[in-house]
């Protein structure tokens, strides 16, 4: 399994390097990625909370009642409450590394498709973090995004974001978050 994983990572690195277009410096790419992930966590929060609650019937809201629960049920609830993580603590570190790589690849594709002039304008008008947020918001048709600004290259930015197709986050069995397009 480790050989397969290493081979897949090599393919991913090669695909990053093969994306043609102008190069965006690493520090700017990191800020764009931060904005993208922040928007993903923010917009998916309510749905993820519902999913989390369904996956964890013994959450902290269910206090242990000595009178009603049998001993095994009490032990299950105690163990779950000690080992579970609160939903509010999901951060970028909770996103599976392969999903973070997929997000990075999606941003690189967006940059290539939007074109140098459109990206330069978006970065000049706003910052890198906002560009990442707008990619996520426009991509997933959240009613906000690139059309909120008066960009000369608005059409190129919107088209590049929509070409990425809609994506969402979900909670895996291991408690990590995954982008639905990361394989």
DRENPA-3360 file (N, C-alpha, C; in nm, 2 decimals, always signed):
BEGIN
1 = XXXXXXXX = +0.08/-0.12/+0.00/+0.00/+0.00/+0.00/+0.09/+0.13/+0.00 ~ +0.20/+0.12/+0.07/+0.29/+0.24/+0.08/+0.35/+0.27/-0.06 ~ +0.38/+0.17/-0.14/+0.43/+0.19/-0.27/+0.33/+0.26/-0.36 ~ +0.20/+0.22/-0.35/+0.09/+0.28/-0.43/+0.08/+0.42/-0.39 ~ +0.08/+0.45/-0.26/+0.06/+0.59/-0.21/+0.17/+0.67/-0.26 ~ +0.29/+0.62/-0.25/+0.41/+0.70/-0.29/+0.40/+0.73/-0.44 ~ +0.36/+0.63/-0.52/+0.34/+0.65/-0.67/+0.24/+0.75/-0.70 ~ +0.13/+0.75/-0.63/+0.02/+0.85/-0.65/+0.07/+0.99/-0.61;
9 = XXXXXXXX = +0.14/+1.00/-0.51/+0.20/+1.13/-0.47/+0.29/+1.18/-0.58 ~ +0.37/+1.09/-0.63/+0.46/+1.13/-0.74/+0.38/+1.18/-0.86 ~ +0.28/+1.11/-0.90/+0.19/+1.15/-1.01/+0.13/+1.29/-0.98 ~ +0.09/+1.31/-0.86/+0.03/+1.44/-0.82/+0.13/+1.55/-0.84 ~ +0.25/+1.53/-0.79/+0.36/+1.63/-0.80/+0.39/+1.66/-0.95 ~ +0.39/+1.56/-1.03/+0.41/+1.58/-1.17/+0.30/+1.66/-1.24 ~ +0.18/+1.63/-1.19/+0.06/+1.70/-1.25/+0.06/+1.84/-1.21 ~ +0.11/+1.88/-1.09/+0.12/+2.02/-1.05/+0.22/+2.09/-1.14;
17 = XXXXXXXX = +0.34/+2.02/-1.16/+0.44/+2.08/-1.24/+0.40/+2.09/-1.39 ~ +0.31/+2.01/-1.44/+0.27/+2.01/-1.58/+0.16/+2.11/-1.61 ~ +0.10/+2.17/-1.51/+0.00/+2.27/-1.53/+0.07/+2.39/-1.59 ~ +0.04/+2.42/-1.72/+0.10/+2.53/-1.78/+0.03/+2.66/-1.75 ~ +0.09/+2.77/-1.78/+0.04/+2.90/-1.74/+0.15/+2.97/-1.67 ~ +0.11/+3.09/-1.62/+0.22/+3.16/-1.55/+0.23/+3.11/-1.41 ~ +0.35/+3.12/-1.35/+0.37/+3.07/-1.22/+0.34/+3.17/-1.11 ~ +0.26/+3.12/-1.01/+0.23/+3.20/-0.90/+0.32/+3.16/-0.79;
25 = XXXXXXXX = +0.39/+3.26/-0.72/+0.49/+3.22/-0.62/+0.42/+3.14/-0.50 ~ +0.50/+3.06/-0.44/+0.45/+2.97/-0.34/+0.37/+3.04/-0.22 ~ +0.43/+3.15/-0.18/+0.36/+3.22/-0.07/+0.23/+3.28/-0.11 ~ +0.21/+3.32/-0.23/+0.08/+3.36/-0.28/-0.02/+3.24/-0.29 ~ +0.03/+3.13/-0.35/-0.05/+3.01/-0.36/-0.10/+2.97/-0.22 ~ -0.01/+2.97/-0.12/-0.05/+2.93/+0.01/-0.16/+3.02/+0.07 ~ -0.16/+3.15/+0.04/-0.26/+3.24/+0.09/-0.39/+3.22/+0.01 ~ -0.38/+3.19/-0.12/-0.50/+3.15/-0.19/-0.57/+3.03/-0.14;
33 = XXXXXXXX = -0.48/+2.93/-0.11/-0.53/+2.80/-0.06/-0.59/+2.82/+0.08 ~ -0.53/+2.90/+0.16/-0.59/+2.93/+0.29/-0.73/+2.99/+0.28 ~ -0.75/+3.09/+0.19/-0.88/+3.15/+0.17/-0.98/+3.05/+0.12 ~ -0.94/+2.96/+0.03/-1.02/+2.86/-0.03/-1.07/+2.76/+0.08 ~ -0.98/+2.72/+0.16/-1.02/+2.62/+0.26/-1.10/+2.69/+0.37 ~ -1.07/+2.81/+0.40/-1.15/+2.89/+0.50/-1.29/+2.90/+0.45 ~ -1.31/+2.93/+0.33/-1.45/+2.94/+0.27/-1.52/+2.81/+0.27 ~ -1.44/+2.70/+0.24/-1.50/+2.57/+0.24/-1.55/+2.53/+0.38;
41 = XXXXXXXX = -1.46/+2.55/+0.48/-1.50/+2.52/+0.62/-1.62/+2.60/+0.66 ~ -1.62/+2.73/+0.63/-1.73/+2.82/+0.67/-1.86/+2.78/+0.60 ~ -1.86/+2.76/+0.47/-1.99/+2.73/+0.40/-2.04/+2.59/+0.43 ~ -1.95/+2.50/+0.46/-2.00/+2.36/+0.48/-2.03/+2.33/+0.63 ~ -2.00/+2.43/+0.72/-2.01/+2.41/+0.86/-2.14/+2.35/+0.91 ~ -2.25/+2.41/+0.86/-2.39/+2.36/+0.91/-2.41/+2.22/+0.87 ~ -2.39/+2.19/+0.74/-2.41/+2.05/+0.69/-2.32/+1.95/+0.76 ~ -2.19/+1.99/+0.78/-2.10/+1.90/+0.85/-2.14/+1.88/+0.99;
49 = XXXXXXXX = -2.19/+1.98/+1.06/-2.24/+1.97/+1.20/-2.35/+1.86/+1.20 ~ -2.44/+1.87/+1.11/-2.55/+1.77/+1.10/-2.50/+1.63/+1.08 ~ -2.40/+1.62/+0.98/-2.34/+1.49/+0.96/-2.27/+1.44/+1.08 ~ -2.20/+1.53/+1.15/-2.12/+1.49/+1.27/-2.22/+1.44/+1.37 ~ -2.33/+1.51/+1.39/-2.43/+1.47/+1.50/-2.49/+1.33/+1.46 ~ -2.51/+1.31/+1.34/-2.57/+1.18/+1.30/-2.47/+1.07/+1.32 ~ -2.34/+1.10/+1.30/-2.23/+0.99/+1.31/-2.20/+0.97/+1.46 ~ -2.23/+1.07/+1.55/-2.20/+1.06/+1.69/-2.32/+1.08/+1.78;
57 = XXXXXXXX = -2.39/+0.97/+1.79/-2.52/+0.98/+1.87/-2.49/+1.01/+2.02 ~ -2.37/+0.99/+2.07/-2.33/+1.01/+2.21/-2.25/+1.14/+2.22 ~ -2.30/+1.25/+2.16/-2.22/+1.37/+2.17/-2.24/+1.43/+2.31 ~ -2.17/+1.54/+2.33/-2.18/+1.61/+2.46/-2.31/+1.65/+2.51 ~ -2.40/+1.67/+2.41/-2.54/+1.72/+2.45/-2.62/+1.61/+2.52 ~ -2.58/+1.49/+2.51/-2.64/+1.37/+2.57/-2.57/+1.34/+2.70 ~ -2.62/+1.41/+2.81/-2.56/+1.38/+2.94/-2.59/+1.24/+2.99 ~ -2.51/+1.19/+3.07/-2.53/+1.06/+3.12/-2.62/+1.07/+3.24;
65 = XXXXXXXX = -2.73/+0.99/+3.23/-2.83/+0.99/+3.34/-2.82/+0.86/+3.41 ~ -2.77/+0.87/+3.54/-2.75/+0.75/+3.62/-2.87/+0.66/+3.64 ~ -2.99/+0.73/+3.64/-3.11/+0.66/+3.67/-3.16/+0.58/+3.55 ~ -3.14/+0.63/+3.43/-3.21/+0.57/+3.31/-3.12/+0.48/+3.23 ~ -2.99/+0.50/+3.23/-2.90/+0.42/+3.15/-2.84/+0.30/+3.22 ~ -2.83/+0.19/+3.15/-2.77/+0.08/+3.21/-2.61/+0.10/+3.21 ~ -2.54/+0.02/+3.27/-2.40/+0.04/+3.29/-2.32/+0.04/+3.16 ~ -2.36/-0.06/+3.07/-2.29/-0.06/+2.94/-2.31/+0.07/+2.86;
73 = XXXXXXXX = -2.43/+0.11/+2.86/-2.46/+0.24/+2.79/-2.39/+0.36/+2.85 ~ -2.37/+0.36/+2.98/-2.29/+0.47/+3.04/-2.15/+0.46/+3.00 ~ -2.09/+0.34/+2.99/-1.95/+0.32/+2.95/-1.93/+0.37/+2.81 ~ -2.02/+0.33/+2.72/-2.02/+0.37/+2.58/-2.02/+0.52/+2.57 ~ -2.11/+0.59/+2.64/-2.12/+0.73/+2.64/-2.00/+0.80/+2.69 ~ -1.95/+0.75/+2.80/-1.82/+0.81/+2.86/-1.71/+0.79/+2.77 ~ -1.69/+0.67/+2.71/-1.58/+0.65/+2.62/-1.59/+0.74/+2.50 ~ -1.71/+0.75/+2.45/-1.72/+0.84/+2.33/-1.69/+0.99/+2.36;
81 = XXXXXXXX = -1.75/+1.03/+2.48/-1.72/+1.17/+2.51/-1.58/+1.20/+2.54 ~ -1.50/+1.11/+2.59/-1.36/+1.13/+2.62/-1.28/+1.12/+2.49 ~ -1.32/+1.04/+2.39/-1.24/+1.02/+2.27/-1.28/+1.10/+2.15 ~ -1.40/+1.16/+2.16/-1.45/+1.24/+2.04/-1.40/+1.38/+2.05 ~ -1.40/+1.44/+1.93/-1.36/+1.57/+1.92/-1.48/+1.66/+1.89 ~ -1.48/+1.77/+1.94/-1.59/+1.87/+1.92/-1.59/+1.91/+1.77 ~ -1.71/+1.93/+1.72/-1.72/+1.97/+1.58/-1.65/+2.11/+1.56 ~ -1.67/+2.20/+1.65/-1.61/+2.33/+1.64/-1.46/+2.34/+1.62;
89 = XXXXXXXX = -1.40/+2.23/+1.64/-1.25/+2.23/+1.63/-1.20/+2.19/+1.49 ~ -1.29/+2.16/+1.39/-1.24/+2.13/+1.26/-1.16/+2.25/+1.20 ~ -1.04/+2.22/+1.16/-0.96/+2.32/+1.10/-0.89/+2.26/+0.97 ~ -0.81/+2.34/+0.91/-0.74/+2.29/+0.79/-0.66/+2.16/+0.82 ~ -0.61/+2.14/+0.94/-0.54/+2.02/+0.98/-0.63/+1.90/+0.98 ~ -0.76/+1.92/+0.99/-0.85/+1.81/+0.99/-0.89/+1.76/+0.85 ~ -0.84/+1.83/+0.75/-0.87/+1.79/+0.61/-0.76/+1.70/+0.57 ~ -0.80/+1.58/+0.52/-0.71/+1.48/+0.47/-0.60/+1.54/+0.38;
97 = XXXXXXXX = -0.48/+1.50/+0.40/-0.37/+1.56/+0.31/-0.39/+1.55/+0.16 ~ -0.45/+1.43/+0.12/-0.47/+1.42/-0.02/-0.58/+1.51/-0.07 ~ -0.68/+1.55/+0.02/-0.78/+1.64/-0.02/-0.72/+1.78/-0.03 ~ -0.62/+1.81/+0.06/-0.56/+1.95/+0.05/-0.48/+1.96/-0.08 ~ -0.42/+1.84/-0.12/-0.35/+1.84/-0.25/-0.44/+1.87/-0.36 ~ -0.56/+1.80/-0.35/-0.66/+1.82/-0.46/-0.71/+1.97/-0.46 ~ -0.72/+2.03/-0.35/-0.76/+2.17/-0.35/-0.66/+2.25/-0.41 ~ -0.53/+2.23/-0.38/-0.42/+2.30/-0.45/-0.42/+2.28/-0.60;
105 = XXXXXXXX = -0.44/+2.16/-0.64/-0.45/+2.13/-0.79/-0.57/+2.20/-0.85 ~ -0.68/+2.21/-0.78/-0.79/+2.28/-0.84/-0.76/+2.43/-0.85 ~ -0.69/+2.48/-0.76/-0.66/+2.63/-0.76/-0.56/+2.65/-0.88 ~ -0.46/+2.56/-0.89/-0.37/+2.57/-1.01/-0.44/+2.57/-1.14 ~ -0.54/+2.48/-1.15/-0.62/+2.46/-1.28/-0.70/+2.59/-1.30 ~ -0.76/+2.64/-1.19/-0.83/+2.77/-1.20/-0.75/+2.88/-1.25 ~ -0.63/+2.89/-1.20/-0.53/+3.00/-1.24/-0.50/+2.99/-1.38 ~ -0.47/+2.87/-1.43/-0.44/+2.84/-1.57/-0.55/+2.88/-1.66;
113 = XXXXXXXX = -0.68/+2.83/-1.62/-0.79/+2.86/-1.70/-0.84/+3.00/-1.71 ~ -0.82/+3.07/-1.59/-0.86/+3.21/-1.59/-0.77/+3.30/-1.67 ~ -0.64/+3.27/-1.67/-0.55/+3.35/-1.74/-0.48/+3.45/-1.65 ~ -0.36/+3.49/-1.70/-0.27/+3.57/-1.62/-0.33/+3.71/-1.60 ~ -0.40/+3.77/-1.70/-0.46/+3.90/-1.68/-0.57/+3.90/-1.58 ~ -0.65/+3.80/-1.58/-0.76/+3.79/-1.49/-0.71/+3.77/-1.34 ~ -0.61/+3.69/-1.33/-0.56/+3.66/-1.19/-0.49/+3.79/-1.14 ~ -0.41/+3.85/-1.23/-0.34/+3.98/-1.19/-0.44/+4.08/-1.14;
121 = XXXXXXXX = -0.55/+4.10/-1.22/-0.65/+4.19/-1.18/-0.72/+4.16/-1.04 ~ -0.75/+4.03/-1.02/-0.81/+3.99/-0.90/-0.72/+4.01/-0.78 ~ -0.59/+3.98/-0.80/-0.49/+4.00/-0.69/-0.47/+4.15/-0.67 ~ -0.48/+4.23/-0.77/-0.45/+4.37/-0.75/-0.57/+4.44/-0.68 ~ -0.69/+4.40/-0.71/-0.81/+4.45/-0.65/-0.84/+4.41/-0.51 ~ -0.81/+4.28/-0.48/-0.82/+4.22/-0.35/-0.70/+4.14/-0.32 ~ -0.70/+4.07/-0.21/-0.58/+4.00/-0.17/-0.59/+3.85/-0.21 ~ -0.48/+3.78/-0.19/-0.48/+3.64/-0.22/-0.59/+3.56/-0.15;
129 = XXXXXXXX = -0.60/+3.59/-0.02/-0.70/+3.52/+0.06/-0.84/+3.53/+0.00 ~ -0.87/+3.65/-0.04/-1.01/+3.68/-0.10/-1.02/+3.60/-0.23 ~ -0.91/+3.59/-0.31/-0.92/+3.52/-0.43/-0.95/+3.37/-0.41 ~ -0.89/+3.31/-0.31/-0.92/+3.17/-0.27/-1.07/+3.16/-0.23 ~ -1.12/+3.25/-0.15/-1.26/+3.25/-0.10/-1.35/+3.26/-0.23 ~ -1.32/+3.35/-0.32/-1.41/+3.37/-0.43/-1.40/+3.25/-0.52 ~ -1.29/+3.18/-0.53/-1.29/+3.06/-0.61/-1.39/+2.95/-0.56 ~ -1.38/+2.93/-0.42/-1.47/+2.84/-0.36/-1.62/+2.88/-0.38;
137 = XXXXXXXX = -1.64/+3.01/-0.34/-1.78/+3.05/-0.35/-1.84/+3.05/-0.49 ~ -1.77/+3.09/-0.59/-1.82/+3.09/-0.72/-1.83/+2.95/-0.77 ~ -1.73/+2.87/-0.75/-1.73/+2.73/-0.79/-1.86/+2.65/-0.75 ~ -1.90/+2.68/-0.63/-2.01/+2.61/-0.57/-2.14/+2.69/-0.57 ~ -2.14/+2.80/-0.64/-2.27/+2.88/-0.66/-2.33/+2.92/-0.53 ~ -2.25/+2.98/-0.44/-2.30/+3.02/-0.31/-2.37/+3.16/-0.31 ~ -2.38/+3.22/-0.43/-2.45/+3.35/-0.43/-2.36/+3.46/-0.40 ~ -2.23/+3.44/-0.40/-2.13/+3.54/-0.37/-2.01/+3.49/-0.45;
145 = XXXXXXXX = -1.91/+3.58/-0.47/-1.79/+3.54/-0.54/-1.74/+3.65/-0.63 ~ -1.70/+3.61/-0.75/-1.63/+3.70/-0.84/-1.73/+3.81/-0.89 ~ -1.86/+3.78/-0.90/-1.95/+3.88/-0.95/-1.98/+3.99/-0.85 ~ -1.93/+3.98/-0.73/-1.94/+4.08/-0.62/-1.85/+4.20/-0.65 ~ -1.75/+4.18/-0.74/-1.65/+4.28/-0.77/-1.68/+4.33/-0.91 ~ -1.62/+4.44/-0.94/-1.64/+4.49/-1.08/-1.51/+4.47/-1.16 ~ -1.48/+4.34/-1.18/-1.36/+4.30/-1.25/-1.38/+4.32/-1.40 ~ -1.28/+4.36/-1.47/-1.29/+4.37/-1.61/-1.29/+4.22/-1.67;
153 = XXXXXXXX = -1.22/+4.13/-1.60/-1.21/+3.99/-1.64/-1.31/+3.90/-1.56 ~ -1.42/+3.96/-1.52/-1.51/+3.88/-1.43/-1.56/+3.75/-1.50 ~ -1.59/+3.76/-1.63/-1.64/+3.64/-1.70/-1.54/+3.53/-1.70 ~ -1.41/+3.57/-1.72/-1.30/+3.47/-1.73/-1.29/+3.40/-1.59 ~ -1.30/+3.48/-1.48/-1.28/+3.43/-1.35/-1.40/+3.34/-1.31 ~ -1.52/+3.38/-1.35/-1.64/+3.30/-1.32/-1.64/+3.17/-1.40 ~ -1.60/+3.18/-1.53/-1.60/+3.06/-1.61/-1.50/+2.96/-1.56 ~ -1.38/+3.01/-1.52/-1.28/+2.92/-1.47/-1.32/+2.85/-1.34;
161 = XXXXXXXX = -1.39/+2.92/-1.26/-1.44/+2.86/-1.13/-1.55/+2.76/-1.16 ~ -1.64/+2.79/-1.24/-1.75/+2.70/-1.27/-1.70/+2.58/-1.34 ~ -1.60/+2.59/-1.42/-1.54/+2.47/-1.49/-1.48/+2.37/-1.39 ~ -1.45/+2.41/-1.27/-1.40/+2.32/-1.17/-1.51/+2.23/-1.12 ~ -1.63/+2.26/-1.14/-1.75/+2.19/-1.10/-1.76/+2.20/-0.95 ~ -1.88/+2.18/-0.90/-1.92/+2.19/-0.76/-1.85/+2.08/-0.68 ~ -1.81/+2.11/-0.56/-1.75/+2.01/-0.47/-1.79/+2.05/-0.33 ~ -1.79/+1.94/-0.24/-1.82/+1.97/-0.10/-1.73/+1.89/-0.01;
169 = XXXXXXXX = -1.74/+1.92/+0.12/-1.66/+1.84/+0.22/-1.75/+1.74/+0.28 ~ -1.69/+1.63/+0.32/-1.76/+1.53/+0.40/-1.67/+1.47/+0.51 ~ -1.73/+1.41/+0.61/-1.65/+1.36/+0.72/-1.63/+1.21/+0.69 ~ -1.51/+1.17/+0.69/-1.48/+1.02/+0.67/-1.50/+0.94/+0.79 ~ -1.49/+0.81/+0.78/-1.51/+0.73/+0.90/-1.40/+0.75/+1.00 ~ -1.29/+0.80/+0.95/-1.17/+0.82/+1.04/-1.18/+0.96/+1.11 ~ -1.29/+1.04/+1.08/-1.30/+1.17/+1.15/-1.24/+1.28/+1.07 ~ -1.17/+1.25/+0.96/-1.11/+1.36/+0.88/-1.20/+1.41/+0.78;
177 = XXXXXXX = -1.18/+1.53/+0.73/-1.26/+1.59/+0.63/-1.20/+1.56/+0.49 ~ -1.29/+1.54/+0.39/-1.25/+1.51/+0.26/-1.32/+1.59/+0.16 ~ -1.26/+1.64/+0.06/-1.33/+1.71/-0.05/-1.38/+1.60/-0.14 ~ -1.51/+1.61/-0.19/-1.57/+1.51/-0.26/-1.51/+1.47/-0.39 ~ -1.42/+1.56/-0.44/-1.35/+1.53/-0.57/-1.21/+1.47/-0.55 ~ -1.17/+1.45/-0.42/-1.04/+1.40/-0.40/-1.04/+1.24/-0.39 ~ -0.96/+1.18/-0.47/-0.96/+1.03/-0.47/-0.84/+0.98/-0.42;
% end
